[in-house]
C-alpha cells in the first residue's frame, strides 16, 4: 500500500510485478475517504500495519486515523477533534496500541 497525497488515495501494488492491484479513498469524510480542501494536498501520508495486516492510515486534515482491513475495507476511525497534521502513525505489534503524532504531542490509542 502507498499513499497518494494529491489524489487522496491509497494504492495497493503487487510486490513481485509492480502492478497496481487496488485503490481506495478519494475526497470525503466518510470511512475510507480523505478530507481536506481542494487547494490542499491532504491525502494519506503515513501508514502502519498491525500483526493481522490491518492498515492504520492518517487523514491529516480530517483529524483522524482510520483502520482498514488488509483488502482496504474501512473498519473504524479514531478522531482528534480539530487537530491538524495527524502523523506519524505506528502500531506496537505486541499490544496493538496505536501511537499517533499530531500538532500538540503524541497520543496512544488502545486497539480499536
Biopython code that builds the backbone (N, CA, C, O; Angstrom):
import numpy as np
from Bio.PDB.StructureBuilder import StructureBuilder

atoms = [
    (1, "UNK", "N", (0.845, -1.183, 0.000)),
    (1, "UNK", "CA", (0.000, 0.000, 0.000)),
    (1, "UNK", "C", (0.882, 1.235, 0.000)),
    (1, "UNK", "O", (1.919, 1.274, 0.662)),
    (2, "UNK", "N", (0.460, 2.237, -0.747)),
    (2, "UNK", "CA", (1.177, 3.503, -0.843)),
    (2, "UNK", "C", (0.157, 4.630, -0.800)),
    (2, "UNK", "O", (-0.894, 4.543, -1.436)),
    (3, "UNK", "N", (0.457, 5.687, -0.054)),
    (3, "UNK", "CA", (-0.422, 6.839, -0.010)),
    (3, "UNK", "C", (-0.179, 7.761, -1.196)),
    (3, "UNK", "O", (0.967, 8.014, -1.567)),
    (4, "UNK", "N", (-1.239, 8.253, -1.781)),
    (4, "UNK", "CA", (-1.172, 9.201, -2.894)),
    (4, "UNK", "C", (-1.777, 10.502, -2.378)),
    (4, "UNK", "O", (-2.997, 10.664, -2.368)),
    (5, "UNK", "N", (-0.923, 11.423, -1.952)),
    (5, "UNK", "CA", (-1.354, 12.625, -1.250)),
    (5, "UNK", "C", (-2.259, 13.506, -2.107)),
    (5, "UNK", "O", (-3.327, 13.917, -1.653)),
    (6, "UNK", "N", (-1.854, 13.798, -3.323)),
    (6, "UNK", "CA", (-2.594, 14.751, -4.154)),
    (6, "UNK", "C", (-4.001, 14.288, -4.497)),
    (6, "UNK", "O", (-4.939, 15.085, -4.502)),
    (7, "UNK", "N", (-4.145, 13.014, -4.779)),
    (7, "UNK", "CA", (-5.448, 12.486, -5.194)),
    (7, "UNK", "C", (-6.246, 11.889, -4.042)),
    (7, "UNK", "O", (-7.391, 11.475, -4.228)),
    (8, "UNK", "N", (-5.645, 11.841, -2.841)),
    (8, "UNK", "CA", (-6.314, 11.316, -1.638)),
    (8, "UNK", "C", (-6.707, 9.847, -1.781)),
    (8, "UNK", "O", (-7.845, 9.470, -1.501)),
    (9, "UNK", "N", (-5.766, 9.032, -2.212)),
    (9, "UNK", "CA", (-5.988, 7.600, -2.374)),
    (9, "UNK", "C", (-4.910, 6.806, -1.659)),
    (9, "UNK", "O", (-3.824, 7.309, -1.371)),
    (10, "UNK", "N", (-5.238, 5.557, -1.383)),
    (10, "UNK", "CA", (-4.244, 4.541, -1.070)),
    (10, "UNK", "C", (-4.247, 3.593, -2.256)),
    (10, "UNK", "O", (-5.306, 3.211, -2.755)),
    (11, "UNK", "N", (-3.064, 3.218, -2.703)),
    (11, "UNK", "CA", (-2.967, 2.281, -3.815)),
    (11, "UNK", "C", (-2.190, 1.055, -3.368)),
    (11, "UNK", "O", (-1.181, 1.160, -2.671)),
    (12, "UNK", "N", (-2.677, -0.110, -3.783)),
    (12, "UNK", "CA", (-2.035, -1.374, -3.442)),
    (12, "UNK", "C", (-1.285, -1.868, -4.673)),
    (12, "UNK", "O", (-1.816, -1.853, -5.784)),
    (13, "UNK", "N", (-0.043, -2.307, -4.465)),
    (13, "UNK", "CA", (0.778, -2.815, -5.550)),
    (13, "UNK", "C", (1.230, -4.238, -5.254)),
    (13, "UNK", "O", (1.459, -4.598, -4.099)),
    (14, "UNK", "N", (1.356, -5.034, -6.288)),
    (14, "UNK", "CA", (1.913, -6.376, -6.188)),
    (14, "UNK", "C", (3.426, -6.228, -6.107)),
    (14, "UNK", "O", (4.039, -5.642, -6.999)),
    (15, "UNK", "N", (4.027, -6.748, -5.058)),
    (15, "UNK", "CA", (5.464, -6.587, -4.848)),
    (15, "UNK", "C", (6.267, -7.268, -5.953)),
    (15, "UNK", "O", (7.301, -6.748, -6.371)),
    (16, "UNK", "N", (5.808, -8.415, -6.426)),
    (16, "UNK", "CA", (6.554, -9.165, -7.427)),
    (16, "UNK", "C", (6.516, -8.517, -8.810)),
    (16, "UNK", "O", (7.523, -8.504, -9.517)),
    (17, "UNK", "N", (5.363, -7.984, -9.194)),
    (17, "UNK", "CA", (5.219, -7.468, -10.557)),
    (17, "UNK", "C", (5.235, -5.948, -10.644)),
    (17, "UNK", "O", (5.513, -5.393, -11.707)),
    (18, "UNK", "N", (4.944, -5.274, -9.548)),
    (18, "UNK", "CA", (4.832, -3.828, -9.571)),
    (18, "UNK", "C", (3.497, -3.333, -10.083)),
    (18, "UNK", "O", (3.283, -2.125, -10.187)),
    (19, "UNK", "N", (2.587, -4.252, -10.407)),
    (19, "UNK", "CA", (1.270, -3.878, -10.910)),
    (19, "UNK", "C", (0.390, -3.350, -9.787)),
    (19, "UNK", "O", (0.437, -3.840, -8.659)),
    (20, "UNK", "N", (-0.415, -2.339, -10.115)),
    (20, "UNK", "CA", (-1.390, -1.840, -9.145)),
    (20, "UNK", "C", (-2.519, -2.844, -9.060)),
    (20, "UNK", "O", (-3.080, -3.247, -10.079)),
    (21, "UNK", "N", (-2.853, -3.250, -7.834)),
    (21, "UNK", "CA", (-3.872, -4.277, -7.641)),
    (21, "UNK", "C", (-5.094, -3.776, -6.887)),
    (21, "UNK", "O", (-6.048, -4.528, -6.686)),
    (22, "UNK", "N", (-5.078, -2.521, -6.469)),
    (22, "UNK", "CA", (-6.234, -1.985, -5.764)),
    (22, "UNK", "C", (-6.065, -0.525, -5.457)),
    (22, "UNK", "O", (-4.954, 0.005, -5.458)),
    (23, "UNK", "N", (-7.179, 0.123, -5.194)),
    (23, "UNK", "CA", (-7.173, 1.532, -4.859)),
    (23, "UNK", "C", (-8.397, 1.829, -4.005)),
    (23, "UNK", "O", (-9.499, 1.368, -4.300)),
    (24, "UNK", "N", (-8.194, 2.604, -2.942)),
    (24, "UNK", "CA", (-9.312, 3.061, -2.127)),
    (24, "UNK", "C", (-9.095, 4.524, -1.799)),
    (24, "UNK", "O", (-7.977, 5.032, -1.891)),
    (25, "UNK", "N", (-10.151, 5.190, -1.422)),
    (25, "UNK", "CA", (-10.035, 6.566, -0.982)),
    (25, "UNK", "C", (-10.816, 7.522, -1.832)),
    (25, "UNK", "O", (-11.889, 7.196, -2.340)),
    (26, "UNK", "N", (-10.267, 8.710, -1.985)),
    (26, "UNK", "CA", (-10.938, 9.806, -2.650)),
    (26, "UNK", "C", (-11.233, 10.893, -1.640)),
    (26, "UNK", "O", (-10.935, 10.744, -0.455)),
    (27, "UNK", "N", (-11.813, 11.977, -2.096)),
    (27, "UNK", "CA", (-12.110, 13.104, -1.223)),
    (27, "UNK", "C", (-13.443, 12.900, -0.529)),
    (27, "UNK", "O", (-14.441, 12.591, -1.180)),
    (28, "UNK", "N", (-13.471, 13.069, 0.780)),
    (28, "UNK", "CA", (-14.706, 12.947, 1.530)),
    (28, "UNK", "C", (-14.442, 12.705, 2.996)),
    (28, "UNK", "O", (-13.292, 12.559, 3.410)),
    (29, "UNK", "N", (-15.490, 12.660, 3.777)),
    (29, "UNK", "CA", (-15.351, 12.454, 5.215)),
    (29, "UNK", "C", (-15.850, 11.087, 5.663)),
    (29, "UNK", "O", (-15.672, 10.719, 6.824)),
    (30, "UNK", "N", (-16.471, 10.328, 4.765)),
    (30, "UNK", "CA", (-16.970, 9.013, 5.141)),
    (30, "UNK", "C", (-15.799, 8.030, 5.284)),
    (30, "UNK", "O", (-14.699, 8.305, 4.807)),
    (31, "UNK", "N", (-16.035, 6.882, 5.943)),
    (31, "UNK", "CA", (-14.966, 5.907, 6.144)),
    (31, "UNK", "C", (-14.286, 5.519, 4.828)),
    (31, "UNK", "O", (-14.945, 5.239, 3.827)),
    (32, "UNK", "N", (-12.959, 5.509, 4.860)),
    (32, "UNK", "CA", (-12.189, 5.142, 3.684)),
    (32, "UNK", "C", (-11.894, 6.294, 2.741)),
    (32, "UNK", "O", (-11.233, 6.098, 1.722)),
    (33, "UNK", "N", (-12.371, 7.496, 3.059)),
    (33, "UNK", "CA", (-12.121, 8.696, 2.252)),
    (33, "UNK", "C", (-11.235, 9.655, 3.047)),
    (33, "UNK", "O", (-11.103, 9.525, 4.264)),
    (34, "UNK", "N", (-10.636, 10.610, 2.354)),
    (34, "UNK", "CA", (-9.721, 11.543, 2.994)),
    (34, "UNK", "C", (-10.202, 12.970, 2.806)),
    (34, "UNK", "O", (-10.582, 13.370, 1.705)),
    (35, "UNK", "N", (-10.182, 13.735, 3.893)),
    (35, "UNK", "CA", (-10.718, 15.089, 3.916)),
    (35, "UNK", "C", (-9.698, 16.081, 3.382)),
    (35, "UNK", "O", (-8.619, 15.697, 2.929)),
    (36, "UNK", "N", (-10.041, 17.331, 3.438)),
    (36, "UNK", "CA", (-9.161, 18.402, 3.007)),
    (36, "UNK", "C", (-9.848, 19.258, 1.966)),
    (36, "UNK", "O", (-10.770, 18.809, 1.284)),
    (37, "UNK", "N", (-9.397, 20.485, 1.849)),
    (37, "UNK", "CA", (-9.987, 21.385, 0.860)),
    (37, "UNK", "C", (-9.328, 21.159, -0.493)),
    (37, "UNK", "O", (-8.277, 20.523, -0.582)),
    (38, "UNK", "N", (-9.945, 21.678, -1.535)),
    (38, "UNK", "CA", (-9.456, 21.428, -2.883)),
    (38, "UNK", "C", (-8.094, 22.060, -3.146)),
    (38, "UNK", "O", (-7.411, 21.645, -4.082)),
    (39, "UNK", "N", (-7.674, 23.043, -2.360)),
    (39, "UNK", "CA", (-6.379, 23.669, -2.591)),
    (39, "UNK", "C", (-5.287, 23.117, -1.675)),
    (39, "UNK", "O", (-4.169, 23.632, -1.672)),
    (40, "UNK", "N", (-5.590, 22.095, -0.913)),
    (40, "UNK", "CA", (-4.617, 21.482, -0.018)),
    (40, "UNK", "C", (-4.456, 20.021, -0.414)),
    (40, "UNK", "O", (-5.438, 19.298, -0.583)),
    (41, "UNK", "N", (-3.205, 19.598, -0.558)),
    (41, "UNK", "CA", (-2.947, 18.178, -0.819)),
    (41, "UNK", "C", (-3.045, 17.457, 0.518)),
    (41, "UNK", "O", (-2.093, 17.438, 1.299)),
    (42, "UNK", "N", (-4.195, 16.871, 0.768)),
    (42, "UNK", "CA", (-4.493, 16.403, 2.115)),
    (42, "UNK", "C", (-4.743, 14.911, 2.186)),
    (42, "UNK", "O", (-5.488, 14.448, 3.050)),
    (43, "UNK", "N", (-4.143, 14.167, 1.307)),
    (43, "UNK", "CA", (-4.335, 12.721, 1.336)),
    (43, "UNK", "C", (-3.448, 12.055, 2.369)),
    (43, "UNK", "O", (-2.749, 12.726, 3.128)),
    (44, "UNK", "N", (-3.482, 10.738, 2.393)),
    (44, "UNK", "CA", (-2.738, 9.968, 3.383)),
    (44, "UNK", "C", (-1.234, 10.115, 3.207)),
    (44, "UNK", "O", (-0.711, 10.017, 2.097)),
    (45, "UNK", "N", (-0.547, 10.351, 4.321)),
    (45, "UNK", "CA", (0.907, 10.485, 4.279)),
    (45, "UNK", "C", (1.626, 9.445, 5.113)),
    (45, "UNK", "O", (2.846, 9.314, 5.016)),
    (46, "UNK", "N", (0.894, 8.703, 5.931)),
    (46, "UNK", "CA", (1.565, 7.763, 6.818)),
    (46, "UNK", "C", (0.712, 6.521, 7.020)),
    (46, "UNK", "O", (-0.498, 6.609, 7.232)),
    (47, "UNK", "N", (1.360, 5.361, 6.951)),
    (47, "UNK", "CA", (0.690, 4.068, 7.125)),
    (47, "UNK", "C", (1.427, 3.243, 8.168)),
    (47, "UNK", "O", (2.644, 3.355, 8.318)),
    (48, "UNK", "N", (0.682, 2.417, 8.884)),
    (48, "UNK", "CA", (1.261, 1.434, 9.786)),
    (48, "UNK", "C", (0.397, 0.183, 9.695)),
    (48, "UNK", "O", (-0.771, 0.256, 9.314)),
    (49, "UNK", "N", (0.967, -0.954, 10.041)),
    (49, "UNK", "CA", (0.269, -2.234, 9.925)),
    (49, "UNK", "C", (0.357, -2.983, 11.241)),
    (49, "UNK", "O", (1.397, -2.972, 11.900)),
    (50, "UNK", "N", (-0.749, -3.643, 11.631)),
    (50, "UNK", "CA", (-0.708, -4.466, 12.836)),
    (50, "UNK", "C", (-0.371, -5.902, 12.454)),
    (50, "UNK", "O", (-0.170, -6.211, 11.280)),
    (51, "UNK", "N", (-0.312, -6.774, 13.451)),
    (51, "UNK", "CA", (0.096, -8.161, 13.208)),
    (51, "UNK", "C", (-0.901, -8.944, 12.355)),
    (51, "UNK", "O", (-0.547, -9.989, 11.808)),
    (52, "UNK", "N", (-2.149, -8.459, 12.231)),
    (52, "UNK", "CA", (-3.152, -9.120, 11.390)),
    (52, "UNK", "C", (-3.158, -8.559, 9.967)),
    (52, "UNK", "O", (-3.940, -9.000, 9.125)),
    (53, "UNK", "N", (-2.283, -7.587, 9.705)),
    (53, "UNK", "CA", (-2.238, -6.981, 8.373)),
    (53, "UNK", "C", (-3.181, -5.818, 8.183)),
    (53, "UNK", "O", (-3.267, -5.268, 7.085)),
    (54, "UNK", "N", (-3.901, -5.425, 9.242)),
    (54, "UNK", "CA", (-4.778, -4.256, 9.142)),
    (54, "UNK", "C", (-3.922, -3.004, 8.955)),
    (54, "UNK", "O", (-2.787, -2.929, 9.427)),
    (55, "UNK", "N", (-4.486, -2.039, 8.264)),
    (55, "UNK", "CA", (-3.779, -0.817, 7.919)),
    (55, "UNK", "C", (-4.311, 0.323, 8.777)),
    (55, "UNK", "O", (-5.522, 0.490, 8.924)),
    (56, "UNK", "N", (-3.402, 1.101, 9.337)),
    (56, "UNK", "CA", (-3.755, 2.312, 10.069)),
    (56, "UNK", "C", (-3.196, 3.461, 9.238)),
    (56, "UNK", "O", (-1.988, 3.549, 9.019)),
    (57, "UNK", "N", (-4.076, 4.332, 8.781)),
    (57, "UNK", "CA", (-3.667, 5.406, 7.876)),
    (57, "UNK", "C", (-4.174, 6.741, 8.397)),
    (57, "UNK", "O", (-5.285, 6.847, 8.917)),
    (58, "UNK", "N", (-3.337, 7.748, 8.246)),
    (58, "UNK", "CA", (-3.747, 9.069, 8.729)),
    (58, "UNK", "C", (-4.567, 9.812, 7.685)),
    (58, "UNK", "O", (-4.424, 9.605, 6.480)),
    (59, "UNK", "N", (-5.421, 10.673, 8.187)),
    (59, "UNK", "CA", (-6.190, 11.619, 7.386)),
    (59, "UNK", "C", (-5.849, 12.974, 7.988)),
    (59, "UNK", "O", (-6.588, 13.473, 8.836)),
    (60, "UNK", "N", (-4.725, 13.586, 7.556)),
    (60, "UNK", "CA", (-4.192, 14.761, 8.251)),
    (60, "UNK", "C", (-5.182, 15.896, 8.439)),
    (60, "UNK", "O", (-5.284, 16.433, 9.542)),
    (61, "UNK", "N", (-5.908, 16.277, 7.413)),
    (61, "UNK", "CA", (-6.842, 17.386, 7.523)),
    (61, "UNK", "C", (-8.169, 16.958, 8.140)),
    (61, "UNK", "O", (-8.920, 17.799, 8.634)),
    (62, "UNK", "N", (-8.460, 15.678, 8.117)),
    (62, "UNK", "CA", (-9.678, 15.158, 8.731)),
    (62, "UNK", "C", (-9.525, 14.875, 10.209)),
    (62, "UNK", "O", (-10.479, 14.463, 10.867)),
    (63, "UNK", "N", (-8.321, 15.096, 10.740)),
    (63, "UNK", "CA", (-8.029, 14.924, 12.175)),
    (63, "UNK", "C", (-8.391, 13.528, 12.660)),
    (63, "UNK", "O", (-9.011, 13.373, 13.712)),
    (64, "UNK", "N", (-8.002, 12.503, 11.889)),
    (64, "UNK", "CA", (-8.332, 11.143, 12.319)),
    (64, "UNK", "C", (-7.328, 10.134, 11.776)),
    (64, "UNK", "O", (-6.565, 10.393, 10.845)),
    (65, "UNK", "N", (-7.376, 8.974, 12.410)),
    (65, "UNK", "CA", (-6.673, 7.788, 11.956)),
    (65, "UNK", "C", (-7.746, 6.785, 11.591)),
    (65, "UNK", "O", (-8.682, 6.570, 12.361)),
    (66, "UNK", "N", (-7.625, 6.170, 10.428)),
    (66, "UNK", "CA", (-8.580, 5.144, 10.017)),
    (66, "UNK", "C", (-7.923, 3.771, 10.084)),
    (66, "UNK", "O", (-6.728, 3.620, 9.829)),
    (67, "UNK", "N", (-8.726, 2.785, 10.430)),
    (67, "UNK", "CA", (-8.287, 1.400, 10.425)),
    (67, "UNK", "C", (-8.977, 0.713, 9.254)),
    (67, "UNK", "O", (-10.201, 0.755, 9.127)),
    (68, "UNK", "N", (-8.172, 0.077, 8.396)),
    (68, "UNK", "CA", (-8.682, -0.612, 7.223)),
    (68, "UNK", "C", (-8.242, -2.067, 7.266)),
    (68, "UNK", "O", (-7.192, -2.387, 7.824)),
    (69, "UNK", "N", (-9.033, -2.936, 6.684)),
    (69, "UNK", "CA", (-8.655, -4.350, 6.587)),
    (69, "UNK", "C", (-7.499, -4.482, 5.600)),
    (69, "UNK", "O", (-7.189, -3.522, 4.895)),
    (70, "UNK", "N", (-6.856, -5.647, 5.532)),
    (70, "UNK", "CA", (-5.779, -5.844, 4.559)),
    (70, "UNK", "C", (-6.222, -5.648, 3.109)),
    (70, "UNK", "O", (-5.389, -5.402, 2.238)),
    (71, "UNK", "N", (-7.516, -5.754, 2.846)),
    (71, "UNK", "CA", (-8.015, -5.531, 1.486)),
    (71, "UNK", "C", (-8.525, -4.108, 1.284)),
    (71, "UNK", "O", (-8.928, -3.754, 0.176)),
    (72, "UNK", "N", (-8.514, -3.283, 2.335)),
    (72, "UNK", "CA", (-8.901, -1.886, 2.219)),
    (72, "UNK", "C", (-10.287, -1.533, 2.709)),
    (72, "UNK", "O", (-10.713, -0.388, 2.557)),
    (73, "UNK", "N", (-11.003, -2.475, 3.291)),
    (73, "UNK", "CA", (-12.333, -2.188, 3.831)),
    (73, "UNK", "C", (-12.209, -1.373, 5.116)),
    (73, "UNK", "O", (-11.419, -1.720, 5.994)),
    (74, "UNK", "N", (-12.977, -0.300, 5.234)),
    (74, "UNK", "CA", (-12.938, 0.539, 6.431)),
    (74, "UNK", "C", (-13.460, -0.236, 7.636)),
    (74, "UNK", "O", (-14.558, -0.790, 7.595)),
    (75, "UNK", "N", (-12.669, -0.273, 8.715)),
    (75, "UNK", "CA", (-13.040, -0.985, 9.940)),
    (75, "UNK", "C", (-13.330, -0.055, 11.105)),
    (75, "UNK", "O", (-13.936, -0.477, 12.090)),
    (76, "UNK", "N", (-12.916, 1.187, 11.018)),
    (76, "UNK", "CA", (-13.154, 2.123, 12.111)),
    (76, "UNK", "C", (-12.264, 3.332, 11.978)),
    (76, "UNK", "O", (-11.423, 3.406, 11.083)),
    (77, "UNK", "N", (-12.456, 4.285, 12.884)),
    (77, "UNK", "CA", (-11.654, 5.506, 12.880)),
    (77, "UNK", "C", (-11.572, 6.059, 14.291)),
    (77, "UNK", "O", (-12.446, 5.814, 15.122)),
    (78, "UNK", "N", (-10.528, 6.795, 14.545)),
    (78, "UNK", "CA", (-10.353, 7.497, 15.805)),
    (78, "UNK", "C", (-10.087, 8.947, 15.456)),
    (78, "UNK", "O", (-9.159, 9.243, 14.703)),
    (79, "UNK", "N", (-10.889, 9.856, 15.992)),
    (79, "UNK", "CA", (-10.749, 11.268, 15.646)),
    (79, "UNK", "C", (-10.045, 12.045, 16.754)),
    (79, "UNK", "O", (-10.029, 11.637, 17.916)),
    (80, "UNK", "N", (-9.469, 13.167, 16.361)),
    (80, "UNK", "CA", (-8.703, 14.002, 17.282)),
    (80, "UNK", "C", (-9.238, 15.422, 17.320)),
    (80, "UNK", "O", (-8.454, 16.366, 17.412)),
    (81, "UNK", "N", (-10.535, 15.599, 17.252)),
    (81, "UNK", "CA", (-11.096, 16.945, 17.292)),
    (81, "UNK", "C", (-10.683, 17.740, 16.077)),
    (81, "UNK", "O", (-10.871, 17.288, 14.947)),
    (82, "UNK", "N", (-10.128, 18.910, 16.286)),
    (82, "UNK", "CA", (-9.717, 19.760, 15.174)),
    (82, "UNK", "C", (-8.207, 19.785, 14.992)),
    (82, "UNK", "O", (-7.677, 20.694, 14.353)),
    (83, "UNK", "N", (-7.509, 18.802, 15.543)),
    (83, "UNK", "CA", (-6.058, 18.754, 15.390)),
    (83, "UNK", "C", (-5.691, 18.576, 13.927)),
    (83, "UNK", "O", (-6.335, 17.814, 13.206)),
    (84, "UNK", "N", (-4.662, 19.274, 13.494)),
    (84, "UNK", "CA", (-4.161, 19.099, 12.137)),
    (84, "UNK", "C", (-2.844, 18.338, 12.200)),
    (84, "UNK", "O", (-2.279, 18.122, 13.272)),
    (85, "UNK", "N", (-2.382, 17.947, 11.049)),
    (85, "UNK", "CA", (-1.101, 17.240, 10.944)),
    (85, "UNK", "C", (-1.083, 15.984, 11.793)),
    (85, "UNK", "O", (-0.142, 15.760, 12.554)),
    (86, "UNK", "N", (-2.107, 15.170, 11.671)),
    (86, "UNK", "CA", (-2.195, 13.914, 12.397)),
    (86, "UNK", "C", (-1.257, 12.914, 11.709)),
    (86, "UNK", "O", (-1.647, 12.208, 10.779)),
    (87, "UNK", "N", (-0.022, 12.875, 12.189)),
    (87, "UNK", "CA", (1.011, 11.989, 11.659)),
    (87, "UNK", "C", (2.222, 12.104, 12.568)),
    (87, "UNK", "O", (2.345, 13.130, 13.236)),
    (88, "UNK", "N", (3.091, 11.174, 12.645)),
    (88, "UNK", "CA", (3.097, 9.849, 12.041)),
    (88, "UNK", "C", (2.235, 8.866, 12.823)),
    (88, "UNK", "O", (1.651, 9.205, 13.852)),
    (89, "UNK", "N", (2.169, 7.643, 12.310)),
    (89, "UNK", "CA", (1.383, 6.574, 12.903)),
    (89, "UNK", "C", (2.295, 5.359, 13.067)),
    (89, "UNK", "O", (3.068, 5.027, 12.169)),
    (90, "UNK", "N", (2.196, 4.703, 14.218)),
    (90, "UNK", "CA", (2.939, 3.465, 14.451)),
    (90, "UNK", "C", (2.058, 2.521, 15.259)),
    (90, "UNK", "O", (1.225, 2.967, 16.048)),
    (91, "UNK", "N", (2.240, 1.225, 15.064)),
    (91, "UNK", "CA", (1.487, 0.210, 15.799)),
    (91, "UNK", "C", (2.483, -0.706, 16.503)),
    (91, "UNK", "O", (3.425, -1.202, 15.885)),
    (92, "UNK", "N", (2.268, -0.926, 17.802)),
    (92, "UNK", "CA", (3.077, -1.877, 18.556)),
    (92, "UNK", "C", (2.515, -3.269, 18.287)),
    (92, "UNK", "O", (1.386, -3.549, 18.690)),
    (93, "UNK", "N", (3.260, -4.152, 17.623)),
    (93, "UNK", "CA", (2.715, -5.468, 17.279)),
    (93, "UNK", "C", (2.424, -6.350, 18.489)),
    (93, "UNK", "O", (1.640, -7.294, 18.388)),
    (94, "UNK", "N", (3.041, -6.059, 19.624)),
    (94, "UNK", "CA", (2.802, -6.872, 20.819)),
    (94, "UNK", "C", (1.504, -6.527, 21.509)),
    (94, "UNK", "O", (0.802, -7.413, 21.996)),
    (95, "UNK", "N", (1.173, -5.226, 21.557)),
    (95, "UNK", "CA", (-0.005, -4.792, 22.307)),
    (95, "UNK", "C", (-1.165, -4.356, 21.415)),
    (95, "UNK", "O", (-2.318, -4.363, 21.844)),
    (96, "UNK", "N", (-0.861, -3.979, 20.182)),
    (96, "UNK", "CA", (-1.879, -3.440, 19.296)),
    (96, "UNK", "C", (-2.129, -1.961, 19.517)),
    (96, "UNK", "O", (-2.962, -1.363, 18.837)),
    (97, "UNK", "N", (-1.401, -1.354, 20.482)),
    (97, "UNK", "CA", (-1.557, 0.085, 20.704)),
    (97, "UNK", "C", (-1.108, 0.854, 19.472)),
    (97, "UNK", "O", (-0.134, 0.490, 18.812)),
    (98, "UNK", "N", (-1.837, 1.924, 19.176)),
    (98, "UNK", "CA", (-1.527, 2.778, 18.038)),
    (98, "UNK", "C", (-0.961, 4.085, 18.589)),
    (98, "UNK", "O", (-1.571, 4.714, 19.454)),
    (99, "UNK", "N", (0.190, 4.486, 18.095)),
    (99, "UNK", "CA", (0.845, 5.718, 18.517)),
    (99, "UNK", "C", (0.692, 6.735, 17.390)),
    (99, "UNK", "O", (1.003, 6.451, 16.233)),
    (100, "UNK", "N", (0.212, 7.915, 17.745)),
    (100, "UNK", "CA", (-0.088, 8.929, 16.750)),
    (100, "UNK", "C", (0.554, 10.248, 17.162)),
    (100, "UNK", "O", (0.322, 10.746, 18.263)),
    (101, "UNK", "N", (1.353, 10.800, 16.276)),
    (101, "UNK", "CA", (1.901, 12.127, 16.494)),
    (101, "UNK", "C", (0.928, 13.138, 15.913)),
    (101, "UNK", "O", (0.296, 12.880, 14.888)),
    (102, "UNK", "N", (0.809, 14.265, 16.552)),
    (102, "UNK", "CA", (-0.024, 15.327, 15.992)),
    (102, "UNK", "C", (0.517, 16.667, 16.443)),
    (102, "UNK", "O", (1.529, 16.722, 17.143)),
    (103, "UNK", "N", (-0.132, 17.737, 16.059)),
    (103, "UNK", "CA", (0.431, 19.062, 16.248)),
    (103, "UNK", "C", (0.685, 19.449, 17.701)),
    (103, "UNK", "O", (1.426, 20.402, 17.944)),
    (104, "UNK", "N", (0.107, 18.757, 18.669)),
    (104, "UNK", "CA", (0.344, 19.123, 20.076)),
    (104, "UNK", "C", (0.973, 18.006, 20.891)),
    (104, "UNK", "O", (0.992, 18.098, 22.119)),
    (105, "UNK", "N", (1.486, 16.961, 20.269)),
    (105, "UNK", "CA", (2.143, 15.898, 21.016)),
    (105, "UNK", "C", (1.879, 14.535, 20.425)),
    (105, "UNK", "O", (1.506, 14.409, 19.258)),
    (106, "UNK", "N", (2.076, 13.509, 21.242)),
    (106, "UNK", "CA", (1.879, 12.124, 20.826)),
    (106, "UNK", "C", (0.758, 11.521, 21.659)),
    (106, "UNK", "O", (0.715, 11.699, 22.876)),
    (107, "UNK", "N", (-0.146, 10.810, 21.003)),
    (107, "UNK", "CA", (-1.222, 10.104, 21.694)),
    (107, "UNK", "C", (-1.017, 8.612, 21.549)),
    (107, "UNK", "O", (-0.444, 8.140, 20.567)),
    (108, "UNK", "N", (-1.489, 7.881, 22.535)),
    (108, "UNK", "CA", (-1.520, 6.426, 22.470)),
    (108, "UNK", "C", (-2.989, 6.043, 22.410)),
    (108, "UNK", "O", (-3.758, 6.362, 23.316)),
    (109, "UNK", "N", (-3.373, 5.363, 21.349)),
    (109, "UNK", "CA", (-4.740, 4.907, 21.180)),
    (109, "UNK", "C", (-4.744, 3.409, 21.369)),
    (109, "UNK", "O", (-4.104, 2.688, 20.604)),
    (110, "UNK", "N", (-5.459, 2.924, 22.381)),
    (110, "UNK", "CA", (-5.547, 1.487, 22.576)),
    (110, "UNK", "C", (-6.192, 0.861, 21.351)),
    (110, "UNK", "O", (-6.860, 1.560, 20.590)),
    (111, "UNK", "N", (-6.015, -0.417, 21.144)),
    (111, "UNK", "CA", (-6.545, -1.039, 19.917)),
    (111, "UNK", "C", (-7.997, -0.675, 19.658)),
    (111, "UNK", "O", (-8.824, -0.664, 20.570)),
    (112, "UNK", "N", (-8.291, -0.379, 18.402)),
    (112, "UNK", "CA", (-9.677, -0.076, 18.021)),
    (112, "UNK", "C", (-10.036, -0.823, 16.768)),
    (112, "UNK", "O", (-11.161, -0.706, 16.280)),
]
sb = StructureBuilder()
sb.init_structure("model")
sb.init_model(0)
sb.init_chain("A")
sb.init_seg("    ")
for serial, (resi, resn, name, xyz) in enumerate(atoms, 1):
    if name == "N":
        sb.init_residue(resn, " ", resi, " ")
    sb.init_atom(name, np.array(xyz, "f"), 0.0, 1.0, " ", f" {name:<3s}", serial, name[0])
structure = sb.get_structure()
